[in-house]
Every structure is written in structure tokens, then in C-alpha cells.
Amino acid sequence: MTVIDKSSNVECYDCQPKPTQKVYPICTIRSTPSMPVHVIVWAKEFYKLLFNPKVEESMLFEDQSGDEKSTFMDIVLQLRDELATANDVKIRDTIGQLLIALYNTEIQKQLDMERFKTAKKVPSPIPVDSFTKMIVDQDSIAPSKQSGYKHTDIWSKDDCISEAISCIMEASKILREGGSLLPEFDKDDDLAMRFVTCTSNLRSYVFGIEPIQSHYSAKGIAGNIIPAIATTNAIVAGLQVLQAFQILAKQMENKTGELKDCCRFVYCLRDKTRQGYYLQPTSLPSPNPKCFVCRSAVLQLTLDTTKWTFETMVKRIIKKELGFTEPSVNIGSSIIYEEGDDIDDDEYAAIVVKSLVDLPAGGMKDGTIITIEDFTQDLEVDVCINHKSDWEKKDADDEVGLEDQFIIGGDKPIAGKCDQENDQLKNDEDENDDGIVIVDDEDISNTVDSKKRGLIDDDDDDIIEVVEEPSTKKTRLSD
Ligand SMILES: [Zn+2]
């Protein structure tokens, strides 16, 4: 828990890099899952494989042009075609083929290739007739459609098969009636979440992964929901109030900008210190000189200012590379470009197509310093432009596009690097050992954003922000 105040010259929210989420290797997801989170990531990719506008964006996509044909890819493509056009009987039949391919044929193929020779647990394919009997039985009711169904129910293997068929049939009904695309995976989309629950559990049955997840618990994993501990929240809230007293006292003395000697950075520790304390106060740290957000750093950007258009620069560098979402760009004191809800894009249509040197306010030339701001993220950075026209190709066939012909010098920004589209999941198993938990129904990125937005008042110079420190920060203690 800390106090952030720009005028007091103390560390800001972004001065320390945030802990990154756990990443799972593709092969673990595709071939050797061992934890519920692995099969849930797989099921989200399966959802993409069937319903994403671009099938190749799924991690499970396999190119069929090579020598080695996938056992399921042809059926996936066939089903995608049929979803919006074919009749129920045809679609059910193809769904059956696909489920058999994924949960039997593909597994058997990998067993035959002796992929699991050294594995602790050898997967066992789900028998073909488990699927065929469900496909034939048109009257079977999916578990989620049965009376008395609860989100905490654990589905049997047959329940999962029945639910999977039902989910894909529902999706095809939506596609046949509306003709539009299914939304991207969202944990709050009931159909998407039921699909992920049953298809991930079928994979758990194949690989002997325990426990089988209920709709409710799968949603927790799929949506990166982090359990928060009620007592910690209460302690931090109390600390906030104590710090607020200190800030108010300074304000009454008209001594703003001097919070360093009265406010404290307080670590909330999971394990007590040698003196037996769970709360460890330290003085407010000074800003990280390389922090992008406190703008002590000027970035050096080298590129061909005559060839790059402003549009490409905004897309490729300002947004993708630097992590801005709604940038405003200034040359000197002139705003040459802004984005935001109330900004008319057409206004800048003539500007964005210009090359950098031809921009208004003198353009961006060698040595020009521009300022990029984003009020929605409370971000600001100065960038020094360096012109370079000779970009060597490594060899004649080198197809490096203009979009990759740039160099950013200095440390890249830390803020705004949270990739929301990333499917990486945090393994929260070790978070569950503290007794009472309340579930924070937001994913990681939302939590961070709402913390920032909720506590920062843009009209006020004094910015107070409370950051609950992860236990990894213990290493910074002096004891
Ligand atoms: Zn900072």
C-alpha cells in the first residue's frame, strides 16, 4: 500500500514493473495438459477454432497444405461451413465426427506416435460409441437445460458430450437466424462459458486431469478471476485512512508536495518479519528514473521520416509498441492529433495520410521532440525523432517491411503493456490457501484499470493511489 503524489516526487504506480501473468507453452496446451487451466485455455482456443471469423487465429489451427494431415482440421472447416447453412441432422452428424476426431482419433494418433511414453499419466481416448449414442439420441436434454440445474454441478462425461452438442447446435441456430458472427469468447457469455466448461472437461476426462470443473469454477479460471482476501482488503482500507489523515494534516499546514516525510509505503506480508510484524512500513520510494509514466525519460525514435506516414506511426509505434490507447500527439505546443470518444476522426483524415516531415507545426524531422499523451491511461512521454533513410536489407530476399524499419532507444514503456487479448492465465491455485475468499468478478486488466481510474482525479494535482503489493515484493524489505 503506498501513497502517490506527483508533487512530492515519489514513486508512481508504474515505476515498478507489474508481475506478469503465467504463460503456458503451446505444446502443453495442445498435447500435454496436466492442470485444469491447461484444458480451459485449450477449450477457449477450440471456441475460436469454430466461431472466430479467422479460423487461423486459433492456437489449435493446423495448416492442411502440408504432408501430415490433421485428424480434425478438415471436419472443423466443414462444420464452420455448415453452421450457418446446413440442416440440424447434417450439423449434428458433423459435430459427432468432430468430437470423435478431437477426443478419440487425435488422442489415439498421439498414443500411436508414442508421444506419452515417458508421461506420468497416459491419456485414454473417449470411446466412439459414447459420442454416437448422444448424436443419435435427438431427445436427450443437455444438463444446463434440465430443471434443477445449478452452476456448481459437476457434469459427467455423457453430460459434457450432450452439452457440447447442444452448445454447437445453439450457436448454429444463432448463425442461421442472424447470419452474423458469434461474439468473441467472454466469460459472461453463457453459451461460450458452457461450451468451454464441457469441452475442457471432456479433455480432462481424456487426460485424467482433476478436479472436473463446474460451470462456476471454470468461469473463475477462464476469466482470470482473482480471489481477494476479505481481511487483507479491510487492513489495506484502514491503512488508506491513516495515510489520508497524514495527507490532510499536510494540506492544512499548506505543505503540499511534502508527503515524503509523513506518509509511508506499507507492505502487507503473508509471512511475518523476524520482529513478528505483518505490516512493514518504509518511507515512500523515489521515482524510478527510467519510468515512462513519470516522464523522466525521453524516448529516442529512429525511422525514415519521409517514408513513414503518420497513420502507420500511430498504429505501429504509438499504439502497438508503446501501448497507448487514445493518444494525443503534440509537436511543440501544437496538438496535431487526438483520439477519443468525442473526437471526430474525419477531422484528422487529411493529416494521418501525410508523411511525418509534412505534418503541420513544422512536421517531424531529425531532432524534433514530440509529446504523446493519453488521458485515459494517465500516460505521457516525450519522444525525440531521429531521421534515418538508409535501412539495409540483410540480403536480397529480405522482405522487411517499412513497418519494421524503426528503432526505439531507451527503455520501453512499462505502462499500458497489459495485453488484454492475451489468453494467458494466472494460476491462482496458491491463492486459495488463506481461508475466507471473496471473488473479485473482474479480470486482471480490468482490476488494474479500475483501480487507476477510480482513484485518480485528473483535476487534482495530488494523486493518491493504493496498491496492494504482491507477496513477491517481500524481497525489497531491509530486514
Ligand atoms: Zn513512475
Boltz pocket constraint, residues with backbone or C-beta under 6 A from the ligand:
constraints:
  - pocket:
      binder: B
      contacts: [[A, 10], [A, 11], [A, 12], [A, 13], [A, 14], [A, 15], [A, 16], [A, 287], [A, 288], [A, 291], [A, 292], [A, 293], [A, 294]]
      max_distance: 6.0
